[in-house]
Amino acid sequence: MKTAEIFEELKSVVLMSLSDSDDLSGEGLYSVIDEALLKKTRECRLSLSERLKLREMLFNSFKKLDVLQELLDDDRVTEIMINGPDDIFIERNNRIIRWDGKFESEERLEQIIQLIVSRVNRRVNTGSPIVDARLKDGSR
């Protein structure tokens, strides 16, 4: 089973495990994720590095900016340009390169875009499909 398939399966399990009353603080969410990962490791073999990567990917998809979080945490990335769910470019070390990460769907990309622009008092929609925004930390 590929990591992407395992991620999608675990994401569904975590989502179904959450209820309105659950503690969605970082620790509460990590607890739910860890339980799902433990069950999954009984079904298939996952190395420690695979489990840790899946754990962070799941946390980022629920509490942070999903696949973009990895880029935001990388100090060498100075710009992120998104043209579609699997059409992402980054500027790193003064060079623009295509990044191999991707969003699970067009809808997920739209959710993240709306989350970002709402934080910086901008709008993006079909009438105005381009936005240039800086996050609180200065990230573009």
C-alpha positions, 0 to 999 in steps of 0.5 A, a space after each residue: 500500500 502506498 503512503 498516499 493511500 495509507 494517508 487517505 485511509 488514516 485521514 478518514 479514520 481520524 475524521 470519523 473518530 473526531 466528534 464535536 466534543 473532542 479536544 482539538 488542541 494539538 495534544 488531543 488531535 495527536 492522541 486521535 492520530 496516534 491511535 489510528 496509526 497504532 491500529 494501522 501498524 497492526 494491519 501493515 508494516 510501517 517503519 518509524 520514519 513512515 509513521 512519523 511522516 504520516 503523523 505530521 501529514 495528518 496533523 498538518 491536514 487538520 490543524 495547519 495548511 495541509 501540504 503547504 506546511 512543509 514548505 512554510 516550515 522550510 526557511 529556504 523557501 521564499 515564495 510559493 506559487 500555486 497554479 492548481 492542486 498538483 501544479 505547485 512551484 517554489 522559490 528556494 535559494 533564488 531558484 524557481 522549481 516545480 515542487 512534487 507535493 500536491 493537494 488531494 483535490 481541487 476542493 481541498 486547495 480551494 479550502 486552503 486558499 480561502 483559509 489563507 486569504 481570509 487571514 490577510 483580508 483578501 478575496 479570491 474567487 472566479 471573478 478575481 482568481 489571482 491573489 498575492 498575499 503575505 502571511 503574518 510571518 512575512 511569508 508570501 
